Amino acid sequence: AWRAVELNAMVRQLQPGIVINNRALTTEDYATPEQHAAASAPGRSWEACMTLNDHWGYCPSDTAYKSPTAVALTLATCAAGQGNLLLNVGPDPAGQIPTAAVDILHAVGKWLSIHDEAIRGTDRNPLHWYLFGPTTVKGHTLYAFVRQWYGSELIIGGLTRRVLRATLLSTDTSVTFTQLERQVILSGLPATSPDPVLPVIKLELDGPADHDLSRVLGGADIFPEFPK
């Protein structure tokens, strides 16, 4: 109805270096999923547009703020897909950021000061989804974000690379591990979560992170071949 294709073509003619998002319902330069993080196809830029509560502007009755953990998980998910996070905060009529929002942002900022290397400058993650949380990669290093702490042991399945070193990034301490053919068993972890927002485990590998879930049980397939 608003002749988006024609208008965007005109804008590009007037300003060839412009960057246009997909909000006019055309593909253009980058995607902008709203209120969820969904990675675009490899090679295509994207930015998740999120609110800190349920409104884009100031709404005094809206107290449904996202927790610091939820914000950190969204940030990690965006990093895993090599995307950006646009996090909206609505100032009040006096131009002040609400106290609840400030507290959340401070908590995430403190968390990020410790776990920055697991977020900034990461590559697009080639691995499959993990139940414990998102993962990011940077060169030969894998970062696992553990949204629900399972206790003293955590098993990461499907890695095809050899683990050289495991570190609990949240406390900068080494982690004992045993590696089977397709399982990495991390042991001796703290009984309770080592970080109040989102603990991160760092795995240094002998090559770029790669993943194969089809063979994890000592070389045996998980699913037997269907009868013919």
WOWO-V796901 format. One record per residue. RES is the residue in one letter. OMEGA is omega in whole degrees, 0 to 359 (NA if undefined). NEAR is the number of other ideal C-beta (glycine too) atoms within 8 Angstrom. Layout:
# WOWO-V796901
RES;OMEGA;NEAR
RES;OMEGA;NEAR
This chain:
# WOWO-V796901
A;181;2
W;175;5
R;186;6
A;182;9
V;180;7
E;181;7
L;180;10
N;178;12
A;179;8
M;180;8
V;180;10
R;177;10
Q;181;6
L;182;5
Q;187;6
P;183;5
G;185;4
I;175;7
V;185;6
I;177;9
N;186;10
N;185;10
R;176;5
A;180;10
L;170;5
T;187;8
T;178;3
E;192;9
D;181;6
Y;183;12
A;181;11
T;176;12
P;184;10
E;179;7
Q;170;6
H;180;7
A;181;12
A;184;9
A;175;9
S;178;10
A;179;4
P;179;4
G;180;3
R;181;8
S;178;9
W;181;14
E;177;13
A;181;17
C;187;9
M;172;14
T;180;10
L;169;13
N;183;11
D;183;6
H;177;9
W;178;5
G;181;5
Y;177;9
C;187;9
P;181;5
S;181;4
D;179;8
T;182;6
A;181;5
Y;174;9
K;179;9
S;174;7
P;178;11
T;180;9
A;179;8
V;180;13
A;178;14
L;178;13
T;178;13
L;179;12
A;178;15
T;177;11
C;179;13
A;180;14
A;179;13
G;181;13
Q;178;9
G;177;13
N;173;8
L;172;11
L;183;9
L;185;8
N;174;9
V;182;9
G;177;12
P;180;9
D;182;10
P;179;4
A;179;5
G;181;5
Q;174;6
I;181;9
P;183;11
T;180;6
A;179;8
A;179;12
V;181;9
D;179;8
I;182;14
L;177;11
H;180;8
A;179;11
V;178;13
G;177;8
K;177;9
W;182;13
L;179;11
S;179;7
I;188;9
H;185;13
D;185;8
E;180;9
A;183;14
I;187;11
R;175;6
G;180;4
T;180;13
D;175;8
R;187;9
N;180;13
P;187;8
L;177;11
H;181;6
W;176;3
Y;181;10
L;185;4
F;179;11
G;181;13
P;175;11
T;173;13
T;179;15
V;176;15
K;184;10
G;180;6
H;183;9
T;178;11
L;177;12
Y;180;17
A;179;14
F;188;16
V;186;14
R;175;8
Q;185;6
W;187;7
Y;180;7
G;191;6
S;182;7
E;176;9
L;179;11
I;176;8
I;184;12
G;170;9
G;181;11
L;179;14
T;179;7
R;177;11
R;178;6
V;179;13
L;182;6
R;176;7
A;182;14
T;171;11
L;187;16
L;183;14
S;181;10
T;181;7
D;178;6
T;180;6
S;181;7
V;176;12
T;180;8
F;173;10
T;182;7
Q;173;8
L;184;8
E;181;7
R;178;12
Q;173;10
V;182;14
I;178;11
L;183;14
S;181;10
G;178;6
L;177;12
P;180;7
A;178;5
T;184;5
S;181;8
P;178;9
D;184;11
P;181;5
V;184;10
L;180;14
P;181;12
V;176;14
I;183;14
K;177;13
L;176;14
E;189;10
L;180;14
D;177;7
G;179;6
P;182;9
A;178;14
D;193;10
H;175;10
D;182;8
L;185;9
S;181;6
R;182;10
V;185;10
L;177;8
G;178;5
G;180;5
A;177;6
D;177;8
I;181;8
F;177;4
P;180;4
E;179;5
F;178;4
P;180;3
K;NA;2
